[in-house]
Amino acid sequence: MTMKCPKCGKEMQTGYLQTDKIMAFNQHIHKLSLHPKDENDVLIVNNMINGANFKGAICKDCGLITFDYTNINVKE
C-alpha cells in the first residue's frame, strides 16, 4: 500500500514506529516526566518492559511520520 504525504505530497515509506518504555504527545515540553499534565496530553505508551510497535509511514523528503497510536503492538 502506498501513501502520499499530507504535508508535501511525495510518496511515503511504510513500516513500523518502534518505541521503548514511554511515549507521549504533550501540548508543552515536559522536563521531568512525559506523563500527561493537561487534559489534551496523550500517554501513548507506558510499558517499561516491552515498548511498543506501531504500523505507520514516513516521508523522507519532509520528515513527517504518521501512525495510528490506537493500533499498538502490531506483530508480523
Helices and strands as residue ranges (DSSP letters): E 3-4, E 11-25, E 42-58, E 65-72
